[in-house]
Amino acid sequence: MMKTKYGIARVVAEIISFLGWLDIIFAGIFFALAIASAGADSLFTTVMGIPVAIAVASGMFMIAFGQVVKAVVDMADNSFILLGRAEGIKEGE
């Protein structure tokens, strides 16, 4: 694995993705507890499904954002490597 110049950005992206997964997991647990306590056919469970769906969607967006940040960091690292190689070829002419 190559050494990155953007270690903090990669760590922040990992933390954001991790929090997104936690968001989804806790929303699922909360919804399961709501179903267990009120029953699957109650109005309470139906109404609680809305914030759970929002929490799951926000968790998915957090995971996607973390992956995009990691992809941008990878592209920046690769561009830096390619620039170094291009400069080496240019000097060797």
Sequence and secondary structure as in RCSB ss.txt:
>XXXX:A:sequence
MMKTKYGIARVVAEIISFLGWLDIIFAGIFFALAIASAGADSLFTTVMGIPVAIAVASGMFMIAFGQVVKAVVDM
ADNSFILLGRAEGIKEGE
>XXXX:A:secstr
    S HHHHHHHHHHHHHHHHHHHHHHHHHHHHHHHH TTSHHHHHHHHHHHHHHHHHHHHHHHHHHHHHHHHH
HHHHHHHHHHHHHHHHH 
